[in-house]
Amino acid sequence: MATGALWHEKYMWWDTRHAGVFIPAGGWIEPDEHVENPRTKRRLKNLLDACGLSEQLHWLTPRPATVDELCRVHDRAYVERMKALSDDDGGDAGELTPFGPGGFEIAALGAGGAIVAAEAVRDRVVDNAYAIIRPPGHHAERDRGRGFCMFGNAAIAARHLRAGGLSRIAIVDWDVHHGNGTQQAFWDDPSVLTVSLHQDRYYPHETGAAEERGEGAGHGSNINIPLPPGAGTGAYEYAFDRVVVPALERFRPEFVVVTSGFDSSALDPLGRQMLHSEGYRRLTRRMLDVAGSVAGGRLLGLHEGGYSPGYVPFCGLAVYEELSGIRTEVEDPFLDFLAAMGGQELAEHQKTLIDGLAAFVDDVPAA
């Protein structure tokens, strides 16, 4: 077996129209390339090819998710409305989610790619996998798209695994933005543990607080870790050691999904955090270790955000290298500079915040 990888050229054809960063063009906004564009993910795939790692991965072929599979997470009326807009001239899925004609089919292929990758890991076709899919998904809510996301790829994959017989799934989200859609999908569901590490009150502003812990039978199965701006590798690793890993060990999932955004990097234009490629590598190692101890090694990464065309490839390569156990000859040319920046060490205010959140582990539904 090997590490699985998933990609499709059509993912790069998802059209986010013209914008000023992410605000639609018009008025005083001069038309420009939208920040969520194909370059970051295409350049990651190109780096995998250029360094030879692609040849050592097990490539998986996506298929479109069916309407019924999408409706495990989304309202049918919403899904049908997205199809109608796509068949016309595109539109906006809800909030800051513009798309062009044919966007529904590409988004369904993204969700279906998450399902295919999850099945491959579940069925031991591969040891683990990482899917480079587009558009992203963790902001998409039940009845509207948000933040560049039409369909909740990770949530759809988790529901598919549950429908296939797995009883306990964990989703860990290290994107710089809060995984509000994933949280909503499993708000009262104790069978899916959702953990989101994100920059405090960045996007969406109204979600992601530590007090949001699920309700009813799902109370305790949602953990938010809202980190202050400027959190570096020290804060992220401490949060994993104090909260994320203990929560997973208590919950003991049969399958672990990582919603992997590289917008927590120090070079990202849409984030104010400080991670670098070695930070992502070390977080991946922690996920491999805990998945190996509680989930039989079943670990899947699904690509989410990350908007630095120059740096996302090196962060993504570090994750692929750690998953596969293969180190290429590539050296991150930014690493020494970023690692030497002030703020990489754990600060006292960050430690105090994380230590306070560690108490929530006791409320995680135990296996």
Steps between C-alpha positions, in 0.01 A plus 500: 500500500595865472372848566202585284470824307204643314481778244301594190569770246134609513553617858719772353211613279283613794442867412491755782448797262677833541552662839714728710659232722160339578252788461314477166621748240288809446465852631840599635629141481712470187463156338788271591568132559304356792726387785343150485640404161663185356862605546569376853368150441636470147846602622482239780421231243779633277752479786397141573560420134827695470666338803391148406276434799194467275644179357511345846140581595189295429281725286125475546236601246212715626137465401216748549303472823137415434218731601403257776857503634504880500165500680643307792636842603311760294133580447370361172356839405845655535663229291237541229544879504876463451437271203258751346743790543782291356291407197428868440799734533620421851445733794582513870432201722416725795780710650828570324468186289486609137508236231465480126296277271566133565605571856253251647662212314849599615389540862326161485823351362684654796260345751514172311879512510483523879275192501732303270805583711314408821397165353857424393630559853208317662542196276881490543566564132749758631659558840381861512412766245501870420257644244573825316141601434332825405282684588560479876213395722516560876299827496204363302187482715186295470318744275762744372856525383744720688863603474580351156330167591193350329486151654647369826755253366621368836151479648373315191789253521434444872129437440595257225728311737224491762254368241756232412512368853766694691365620832748769614669761278723793600561813293792726592511835321824706498388754239545859625124555477239333718340185359146628556335273245657187643401609850139557391475162326582307819382745768279245676671183376717317757634260234717768336759698697577837339807701604589834343820697561459845347582866533257652749200678345651520154241327281219451562512769770198362684610136535792309645487603865627257761153492658352334188517136606202332337161439650274217607664164450779680316609716793874468539558364150592842358820672611608842377852629560486870405865603495600867515662658193873438488489141626807311382616141496537497879135587558370255240710212627404574861132507401538160336678354801262644761166483320486338157689178565342436844153561351566247226637248749187535712259486204687215326369552146516228238601754236665844514454776242721811494355802324830646396526871431844649448374852568638479855845547349706812564489595131127471442316817388175399674641393836700652783656187643860381490522136393766379259548174310678328790210597725257328266735202480505468880121533527466228236730274703279549806194409292670190362599388849159547656317350201732203524419449867121550491378470140705220355700759308202618296589863424380720213600856417265721297641823361313815605640856496846642442551806279876550461594360158866511593472322836206260494699249288771463766247457782306244298816312403600477868165337579529255209856411601398431860197294397704290258822479700691613190733800523576658166799716413285815530599746772253772599684819394287710738540283810808653663356850462157407639633286785714789620210745518400622844183340632566140403541397864203435726404824676361510853161640393469224240588235759241635743230491232583145392526371857149632563367313197661173612220458756255446213665167420323349801163567330591320176281189463726213599511178303 
